[in-house]
Amino acid sequence: MAKAIGLDISERGFKIIEVEGSAKKFKVTRFIVRDLETHFESEVAWDQVVEELRATWREEKLPKEPVVASIGAGDAILREIQIPFKTDDQIRKVIRFEAENHIQHLSIDDIVLAHHKSGEVGDKSSVLVFAVAKDAIEKRLGHLSRGGLDPQHLDLDPLALYNTVTITDLPEKHKNLAVIEIGAAHTTLLVLHEGNLVSARCIRMGSGSISHSISRDLQIGSVEAEAKKLELLAVGGGGASSVAEVLPAMVTEDHVVLEDSDDEKPEIEKSPEELESELVTRSRDDFLAKLHRELMRSLVRIPSVSKLDAIMLTGGGCRIRGVKEYLKENFAKTVEVLNPLEEIGSDLSPEEVGELGPRAAISLGLAAKVLGHDKLGTDFRQDEFKYLRRFDQIKVALASCISLILILFCFMGAFFWNQYMVAKTPYQAIEARARALYAKYDKGVYGALPEGRFEAIDKIKNRIKVDFDDLSNELGTSKNIPVVPPAVDPLLTFFNDFVAVESRIEGVILDSVSVDARTIKITGWVPEGNYLDRLKNQIEKNMKGHGLFLEVKPGRTKSTESGLIRFEGFEIVRPDMEKK
């Protein structure tokens, strides 16, 4: 089953989500959150983030591809412009030229651009433009590379958030829907009309501004200020419990002003804890006032949205007590926390889904792109930053190596071909001479030579070697030890045969036996009659069984006074073991 990793990363930490499935149905298998205790006003603490990222990937044994990473909205330029064209193809052709007029401080060649048609006004189109400086992309990819990652896609936080919203059924339920993601450094505002993204803004103010105010007013460190904020303002924490107690009665353009009263109230001495709680609440109220102002500015610019039907809150800042109630009183009747993990299902425990779910919206939208759910199809890995798969990364070096190998083979082939051509003429002459000599020497005894050049030379060489070895053996100059047939084997065989013959032919007397390399000569007596022929026939019959003897020669015979016939020179001839 297909898997994908979404990485929502910033200088304050990161969130990793792993999903598996398809575009139509998938689930979350893992969700990891790492918040780093860095000062919210410090320079980007990427060394610490990269170190933690590498450690987390190693400990959790996460796959390194496919990964989709985020670029913070704070690094992007968001604009809404009017273009005098309506079709997507026409808009795509002119968008860079039109956007250049609205991005003055950067050259159009120094940015990566994405766009989305949000609507039509008369004969023009309203287009949302998202631009990120190439320096920012290069820096982000460099940080990820140091963390051991090469993401397949890069996308903006707001666009990933919109992708997550389209996974849910919220766009169908609410005609005019606002989605507010309250992060530590900035707040993202999306407005949807009938499911279409009509406005996207990045408010460079987040829940970290509350911590900053607490740190300044109470003169404490940033880490302690963050803890104080969560202690007194987190949902379910201490502090005032009702909206009336914590919300400003009237919100102005820049700050919250409590309703004045003509009645003088006696001054009540407050404990340090109460004063601390008031300062924390006041910091929260200032944040809400600024958020109110930015929301109003955004809504005024959207003619199609006269009133919001619902607001969905997400991000770590949505846990601040009073935010949900304040937005409900001033903007929409329905204000809920967006928890996408409840919508799509996961392998997490119910407690983890409730606690971490609101922080998973951006990372989930990133991961869903790989599985095929990519509503806008935006990707900031373009131009020189285009993602190259592993094969693409090595194909240039591989092609170079193959080319060098081919050149080497061609060179070697040319060299050996040249050597062959140099040797060809003398070799042909040698072959012709060898054939002529063979024909003169052979005289038809050993057969014709094969047609093939090498086969013919081979046959000539082997024939000459055989004759040379035979001649060397005859002259006694051979270095090979000649085969000397043993005399014991035929002698024993003869005696065994003679014993068998003696049992069949009575009166046979053996006088002497002599053995040399080729013959066994025997002398003896047999009775008169056909006994000698019977002896010869019986020995020939026995010879056929062992093949040690070729023939039997009777030799000379003469009669004696005793009535016996003496035979001499009776030879049993052996094969010539030396003859080839």
Secondary structure, DSSP 4 states (H G I P E B T S, - for coil): --EEEEEEEETTEEEEEEEEE-SSSEEEEEEEEEE----TTSSP-HHHHHHHHHHHHHHHT---SSEEEEE-GGGEEEEEEEES--SHHHHHHHHHHHHHTT--SS-GGGEEEEEEEEEEETTEEEEEEEEEEHHHHHHHHHHHHHTT---SEEEEHHHHHHHHHHHSSHHHH-SEEEEEEE-SS-EEEEEEETTEEEEEEEES--THHHHHHHHHHHT--HHHHHHHHHHHHBTTSSS--SHHHHS-SEE-SSSEEPPP-SS--------HHHHHHHHHHHHHHHHHHHHHHHHHHHHHT-TT-SS-SEEEEESGGGGBTTHHHHHHHHT-SEEEE--HHHHH-BSS-HHHHHHHGGG-HHHHHHHHHHHT--SS---S--GGG----HHHHHHHHHHHHHHHHHHHHHHHHHHHHHHHHHHHHHHHHHHHHHHHHHHHHHTTSS-PPPSSHHHHHHHHHHHHHHHHHHHHHHHT--SSPPP---SHHHHHHHHHHHHHHHHHSTT-EEEEEEE-SSEEEEEEEEESSSHHHHHHHHHHHHHTTT----EEE--EEEE-TTSEEEEEEEEEEPP-TT--
